[in-house]
Amino acid sequence: MMAILEKYLPRINHVHLKDVRDGVVAAVKANKLSFLDGAA
């Protein structure tokens, strides 16, 4: 992982992180929902 980060770090200008609830993630996986369905 570090090798990839070191290789591409100069090209990364922005990182967007999502804060998700464990229960929502579990429901999305259990019901095989898409990201958009899980975010609704």
PQR file with spaces between the fields and no chain letter, atoms N, CA, C, O and H, PARSE charges and radii, in Angstrom:
ATOM       1  N    MET     1       0.808   -1.189    0.000 -0.4000 1.5000
ATOM       2  CA   MET     1       0.000    0.000    0.000 -0.0000 2.0000
ATOM       3  C    MET     1       0.860    1.265    0.000  0.5500 1.7000
ATOM       4  O    MET     1       0.556    2.228   -0.705 -0.5500 1.4000
ATOM       5  N    MET     2       1.916    1.259    0.780 -0.4000 1.5000
ATOM       6  CA   MET     2       2.783    2.434    0.847 -0.0000 2.0000
ATOM       7  C    MET     2       3.449    2.720   -0.490  0.5500 1.7000
ATOM       8  O    MET     2       3.624    3.882   -0.859 -0.5500 1.4000
ATOM       9  H    MET     2       2.163    0.477    1.352  0.4000 1.0000
ATOM      10  N    ALA     3       3.824    1.670   -1.223 -0.4000 1.5000
ATOM      11  CA   ALA     3       4.467    1.873   -2.528 -0.0000 2.0000
ATOM      12  C    ALA     3       3.514    2.580   -3.486  0.5500 1.7000
ATOM      13  O    ALA     3       3.919    3.473   -4.231 -0.5500 1.4000
ATOM      14  H    ALA     3       3.683    0.726   -0.924  0.4000 1.0000
ATOM      15  N    ILE     4       2.258    2.177   -3.462 -0.4000 1.5000
ATOM      16  CA   ILE     4       1.258    2.811   -4.329 -0.0000 2.0000
ATOM      17  C    ILE     4       1.063    4.264   -3.908  0.5500 1.7000
ATOM      18  O    ILE     4       1.034    5.156   -4.756 -0.5500 1.4000
ATOM      19  H    ILE     4       1.930    1.451   -2.857  0.4000 1.0000
ATOM      20  N    LEU     5       0.932    4.504   -2.620 -0.4000 1.5000
ATOM      21  CA   LEU     5       0.747    5.860   -2.114 -0.0000 2.0000
ATOM      22  C    LEU     5       1.932    6.741   -2.501  0.5500 1.7000
ATOM      23  O    LEU     5       1.742    7.857   -2.983 -0.5500 1.4000
ATOM      24  H    LEU     5       0.956    3.779   -1.931  0.4000 1.0000
ATOM      25  N    GLU     6       3.136    6.254   -2.297 -0.4000 1.5000
ATOM      26  CA   GLU     6       4.327    7.035   -2.633 -0.0000 2.0000
ATOM      27  C    GLU     6       4.409    7.322   -4.130  0.5500 1.7000
ATOM      28  O    GLU     6       4.857    8.394   -4.536 -0.5500 1.4000
ATOM      29  H    GLU     6       3.290    5.347   -1.905  0.4000 1.0000
ATOM      30  N    LYS     7       3.978    6.368   -4.945 -0.4000 1.5000
ATOM      31  CA   LYS     7       4.034    6.543   -6.395 -0.0000 2.0000
ATOM      32  C    LYS     7       3.047    7.610   -6.867  0.5500 1.7000
ATOM      33  O    LYS     7       3.383    8.431   -7.721 -0.5500 1.4000
ATOM      34  H    LYS     7       3.614    5.497   -4.615  0.4000 1.0000
ATOM      35  N    TYR     8       1.830    7.603   -6.315 -0.4000 1.5000
ATOM      36  CA   TYR     8       0.775    8.475   -6.825 -0.0000 2.0000
ATOM      37  C    TYR     8       0.499    9.706   -5.981  0.5500 1.7000
ATOM      38  O    TYR     8      -0.287   10.558   -6.395 -0.5500 1.4000
ATOM      39  H    TYR     8       1.557    6.936   -5.621  0.4000 1.0000
ATOM      40  N    LEU     9       1.108    9.831   -4.825 -0.4000 1.5000
ATOM      41  CA   LEU     9       0.853   10.958   -3.943 -0.0000 2.0000
ATOM      42  C    LEU     9       1.019   12.318   -4.629  0.5500 1.7000
ATOM      43  O    LEU     9       0.208   13.210   -4.386 -0.5500 1.4000
ATOM      44  H    LEU     9       1.747    9.139   -4.488  0.4000 1.0000
ATOM      45  N    PRO    10       2.022   12.510   -5.464 -0.5600 1.5000
ATOM      46  CA   PRO    10       2.149   13.812   -6.124  0.2800 2.0000
ATOM      47  C    PRO    10       0.958   14.163   -7.027  0.5500 1.7000
ATOM      48  O    PRO    10       0.742   15.338   -7.323 -0.5500 1.4000
ATOM      49  N    ARG    11       0.197   13.178   -7.459 -0.4000 1.5000
ATOM      50  CA   ARG    11      -0.940   13.414   -8.349 -0.0000 2.0000
ATOM      51  C    ARG    11      -2.259   13.603   -7.601  0.5500 1.7000
ATOM      52  O    ARG    11      -3.259   13.994   -8.202 -0.5500 1.4000
ATOM      53  H    ARG    11       0.373   12.223   -7.218  0.4000 1.0000
ATOM      54  N    ILE    12      -2.267   13.328   -6.298 -0.4000 1.5000
ATOM      55  CA   ILE    12      -3.501   13.401   -5.516 -0.0000 2.0000
ATOM      56  C    ILE    12      -3.671   14.815   -4.982  0.5500 1.7000
ATOM      57  O    ILE    12      -2.849   15.311   -4.211 -0.5500 1.4000
ATOM      58  H    ILE    12      -1.454   13.010   -5.810  0.4000 1.0000
ATOM      59  N    ASN    13      -4.766   15.459   -5.414 -0.4000 1.5000
ATOM      60  CA   ASN    13      -5.052   16.819   -4.963 -0.0000 2.0000
ATOM      61  C    ASN    13      -6.178   16.873   -3.945  0.5500 1.7000
ATOM      62  O    ASN    13      -6.288   17.832   -3.182 -0.5500 1.4000
ATOM      63  H    ASN    13      -5.433   15.056   -6.041  0.4000 1.0000
ATOM      64  N    HIS    14      -7.005   15.851   -3.933 -0.4000 1.5000
ATOM      65  CA   HIS    14      -8.198   15.885   -3.080 -0.0000 2.0000
ATOM      66  C    HIS    14      -8.598   14.460   -2.711  0.5500 1.7000
ATOM      67  O    HIS    14      -8.545   13.557   -3.546 -0.5500 1.4000
ATOM      68  H    HIS    14      -6.916   15.071   -4.553  0.4000 1.0000
ATOM      69  N    VAL    15      -8.992   14.267   -1.476 -0.4000 1.5000
ATOM      70  CA   VAL    15      -9.502   12.979   -1.017 -0.0000 2.0000
ATOM      71  C    VAL    15     -10.846   13.242   -0.345  0.5500 1.7000
ATOM      72  O    VAL    15     -10.957   14.096    0.534 -0.5500 1.4000
ATOM      73  H    VAL    15      -9.036   15.000   -0.798  0.4000 1.0000
ATOM      74  N    HIS    16     -11.858   12.501   -0.769 -0.4000 1.5000
ATOM      75  CA   HIS    16     -13.198   12.647   -0.187 -0.0000 2.0000
ATOM      76  C    HIS    16     -13.511   11.379    0.596  0.5500 1.7000
ATOM      77  O    HIS    16     -13.558   10.292    0.021 -0.5500 1.4000
ATOM      78  H    HIS    16     -11.768   11.808   -1.484  0.4000 1.0000
ATOM      79  N    LEU    17     -13.721   11.508    1.886 -0.4000 1.5000
ATOM      80  CA   LEU    17     -14.014   10.370    2.744 -0.0000 2.0000
ATOM      81  C    LEU    17     -15.482   10.385    3.144  0.5500 1.7000
ATOM      82  O    LEU    17     -16.070   11.445    3.359 -0.5500 1.4000
ATOM      83  H    LEU    17     -13.683   12.391    2.353  0.4000 1.0000
ATOM      84  N    LYS    18     -16.052    9.215    3.238 -0.4000 1.5000
ATOM      85  CA   LYS    18     -17.450    9.086    3.650 -0.0000 2.0000
ATOM      86  C    LYS    18     -17.496    8.528    5.067  0.5500 1.7000
ATOM      87  O    LYS    18     -16.737    7.623    5.413 -0.5500 1.4000
ATOM      88  H    LYS    18     -15.574    8.355    3.063  0.4000 1.0000
ATOM      89  N    ASP    19     -18.378    9.067    5.869 -0.4000 1.5000
ATOM      90  CA   ASP    19     -18.623    8.550    7.209 -0.0000 2.0000
ATOM      91  C    ASP    19     -19.931    7.763    7.131  0.5500 1.7000
ATOM      92  O    ASP    19     -20.998    8.345    6.931 -0.5500 1.4000
ATOM      93  H    ASP    19     -18.995    9.803    5.588  0.4000 1.0000
ATOM      94  N    VAL    20     -19.850    6.452    7.286 -0.4000 1.5000
ATOM      95  CA   VAL    20     -21.046    5.619    7.155 -0.0000 2.0000
ATOM      96  C    VAL    20     -21.349    4.906    8.462  0.5500 1.7000
ATOM      97  O    VAL    20     -20.453    4.596    9.247 -0.5500 1.4000
ATOM      98  H    VAL    20     -18.983    5.980    7.448  0.4000 1.0000
ATOM      99  N    ARG    21     -22.631    4.654    8.676 -0.4000 1.5000
ATOM     100  CA   ARG    21     -23.064    3.957    9.877 -0.0000 2.0000
ATOM     101  C    ARG    21     -22.968    2.452    9.650  0.5500 1.7000
ATOM     102  O    ARG    21     -23.335    1.954    8.586 -0.5500 1.4000
ATOM     103  H    ARG    21     -23.359    4.905    8.039  0.4000 1.0000
ATOM     104  N    ASP    22     -22.478    1.738   10.646 -0.4000 1.5000
ATOM     105  CA   ASP    22     -22.302    0.287   10.539 -0.0000 2.0000
ATOM     106  C    ASP    22     -23.595   -0.435   10.185  0.5500 1.7000
ATOM     107  O    ASP    22     -23.586   -1.368    9.382 -0.5500 1.4000
ATOM     108  H    ASP    22     -22.180    2.143   11.511  0.4000 1.0000
ATOM     109  N    GLY    23     -24.707   -0.011   10.780 -0.4000 1.5000
ATOM     110  CA   GLY    23     -25.993   -0.647   10.506 -0.0000 2.0000
ATOM     111  C    GLY    23     -26.433   -0.474    9.068  0.5500 1.7000
ATOM     112  O    GLY    23     -27.006   -1.388    8.475 -0.5500 1.4000
ATOM     113  H    GLY    23     -24.715    0.747   11.433  0.4000 1.0000
ATOM     114  N    VAL    24     -26.171    0.693    8.504 -0.4000 1.5000
ATOM     115  CA   VAL    24     -26.535    0.960    7.109 -0.0000 2.0000
ATOM     116  C    VAL    24     -25.683    0.100    6.186  0.5500 1.7000
ATOM     117  O    VAL    24     -26.201   -0.488    5.236 -0.5500 1.4000
ATOM     118  H    VAL    24     -25.705    1.436    8.985  0.4000 1.0000
ATOM     119  N    VAL    25     -24.389    0.020    6.454 -0.4000 1.5000
ATOM     120  CA   VAL    25     -23.497   -0.815    5.631 -0.0000 2.0000
ATOM     121  C    VAL    25     -23.952   -2.270    5.670  0.5500 1.7000
ATOM     122  O    VAL    25     -23.998   -2.933    4.634 -0.5500 1.4000
ATOM     123  H    VAL    25     -23.969    0.497    7.226  0.4000 1.0000
ATOM     124  N    ALA    26     -24.285   -2.765    6.845 -0.4000 1.5000
ATOM     125  CA   ALA    26     -24.733   -4.152    6.986 -0.0000 2.0000
ATOM     126  C    ALA    26     -26.013   -4.394    6.193  0.5500 1.7000
ATOM     127  O    ALA    26     -26.137   -5.423    5.529 -0.5500 1.4000
ATOM     128  H    ALA    26     -24.248   -2.226    7.687  0.4000 1.0000
ATOM     129  N    ALA    27     -26.962   -3.470    6.249 -0.4000 1.5000
ATOM     130  CA   ALA    27     -28.218   -3.617    5.519 -0.0000 2.0000
ATOM     131  C    ALA    27     -27.997   -3.585    4.014  0.5500 1.7000
ATOM     132  O    ALA    27     -28.609   -4.357    3.276 -0.5500 1.4000
ATOM     133  H    ALA    27     -26.861   -2.634    6.789  0.4000 1.0000
ATOM     134  N    VAL    28     -27.123   -2.694    3.558 -0.4000 1.5000
ATOM     135  CA   VAL    28     -26.815   -2.605    2.122 -0.0000 2.0000
ATOM     136  C    VAL    28     -26.208   -3.914    1.633  0.5500 1.7000
ATOM     137  O    VAL    28     -26.595   -4.435    0.587 -0.5500 1.4000
ATOM     138  H    VAL    28     -26.626   -2.067    4.158  0.4000 1.0000
ATOM     139  N    LYS    29     -25.258   -4.441    2.395 -0.4000 1.5000
ATOM     140  CA   LYS    29     -24.618   -5.706    2.000 -0.0000 2.0000
ATOM     141  C    LYS    29     -25.602   -6.872    2.055  0.5500 1.7000
ATOM     142  O    LYS    29     -25.636   -7.702    1.147 -0.5500 1.4000
ATOM     143  H    LYS    29     -24.944   -4.018    3.245  0.4000 1.0000
ATOM     144  N    ALA    30     -26.400   -6.934    3.116 -0.4000 1.5000
ATOM     145  CA   ALA    30     -27.335   -8.048    3.283 -0.0000 2.0000
ATOM     146  C    ALA    30     -28.403   -8.070    2.196  0.5500 1.7000
ATOM     147  O    ALA    30     -28.845   -9.135    1.766 -0.5500 1.4000
ATOM     148  H    ALA    30     -26.373   -6.260    3.853  0.4000 1.0000
ATOM     149  N    ASN    31     -28.812   -6.880    1.757 -0.4000 1.5000
ATOM     150  CA   ASN    31     -29.863   -6.781    0.747 -0.0000 2.0000
ATOM     151  C    ASN    31     -29.328   -6.554   -0.659  0.5500 1.7000
ATOM     152  O    ASN    31     -30.089   -6.363   -1.607 -0.5500 1.4000
ATOM     153  H    ASN    31     -28.453   -6.015    2.106  0.4000 1.0000
ATOM     154  N    LYS    32     -27.996   -6.580   -0.777 -0.4000 1.5000
ATOM     155  CA   LYS    32     -27.322   -6.384   -2.074 -0.0000 2.0000
ATOM     156  C    LYS    32     -27.815   -5.128   -2.783  0.5500 1.7000
ATOM     157  O    LYS    32     -28.149   -5.148   -3.968 -0.5500 1.4000
ATOM     158  H    LYS    32     -27.377   -6.736   -0.007  0.4000 1.0000
ATOM     159  N    LEU    33     -27.850   -4.034   -2.024 -0.4000 1.5000
ATOM     160  CA   LEU    33     -28.308   -2.760   -2.558 -0.0000 2.0000
ATOM     161  C    LEU    33     -27.162   -2.013   -3.230  0.5500 1.7000
ATOM     162  O    LEU    33     -25.990   -2.256   -2.941 -0.5500 1.4000
ATOM     163  H    LEU    33     -27.579   -4.017   -1.062  0.4000 1.0000
ATOM     164  N    SER    34     -27.516   -1.110   -4.125 -0.4000 1.5000
ATOM     165  CA   SER    34     -26.508   -0.251   -4.735 -0.0000 2.0000
ATOM     166  C    SER    34     -26.143    0.861   -3.752  0.5500 1.7000
ATOM     167  O    SER    34     -26.814    1.055   -2.738 -0.5500 1.4000
ATOM     168  H    SER    34     -28.468   -0.913   -4.360  0.4000 1.0000
ATOM     169  N    PHE    35     -25.095    1.569   -4.059 -0.4000 1.5000
ATOM     170  CA   PHE    35     -24.697    2.703   -3.213 -0.0000 2.0000
ATOM     171  C    PHE    35     -25.845    3.718   -3.146  0.5500 1.7000
ATOM     172  O    PHE    35     -26.173    4.211   -2.067 -0.5500 1.4000
ATOM     173  H    PHE    35     -24.550    1.412   -4.883  0.4000 1.0000
ATOM     174  N    LEU    36     -26.449    4.028   -4.286 -0.4000 1.5000
ATOM     175  CA   LEU    36     -27.525    5.026   -4.304 -0.0000 2.0000
ATOM     176  C    LEU    36     -28.726    4.584   -3.493  0.5500 1.7000
ATOM     177  O    LEU    36     -29.340    5.399   -2.805 -0.5500 1.4000
ATOM     178  H    LEU    36     -26.182    3.628   -5.163  0.4000 1.0000
ATOM     179  N    ASP    37     -29.074    3.297   -3.563 -0.4000 1.5000
ATOM     180  CA   ASP    37     -30.198    2.806   -2.763 -0.0000 2.0000
ATOM     181  C    ASP    37     -29.862    2.870   -1.272  0.5500 1.7000
ATOM     182  O    ASP    37     -30.730    3.166   -0.451 -0.5500 1.4000
ATOM     183  H    ASP    37     -28.575    2.635   -4.122  0.4000 1.0000
ATOM     184  N    GLY    38     -28.628    2.600   -0.929 -0.4000 1.5000
ATOM     185  CA   GLY    38     -28.212    2.640    0.471 -0.0000 2.0000
ATOM     186  C    GLY    38     -28.144    4.040    1.018  0.5500 1.7000
ATOM     187  O    GLY    38     -28.314    4.243    2.220 -0.5500 1.4000
ATOM     188  H    GLY    38     -27.922    2.360   -1.596  0.4000 1.0000
ATOM     189  N    ALA    39     -27.895    5.027    0.149 -0.4000 1.5000
ATOM     190  CA   ALA    39     -27.771    6.408    0.586 -0.0000 2.0000
ATOM     191  C    ALA    39     -29.113    7.116    0.674  0.5500 1.7000
ATOM     192  O    ALA    39     -29.207    8.216    1.217 -0.5500 1.4000
ATOM     193  H    ALA    39     -27.757    4.862   -0.828  0.4000 1.0000
ATOM     194  N    ALA    40     -30.140    6.491    0.145 -0.4000 1.5000
ATOM     195  CA   ALA    40     -31.462    7.150    0.121 -0.0000 2.0000
ATOM     196  C    ALA    40     -32.118    7.168    1.469  0.5500 1.7000
ATOM     197  O    ALA    40     -33.227    7.684    1.608 -0.5500 1.4000
ATOM     198  H    ALA    40     -30.064    5.597   -0.297  0.4000 1.0000
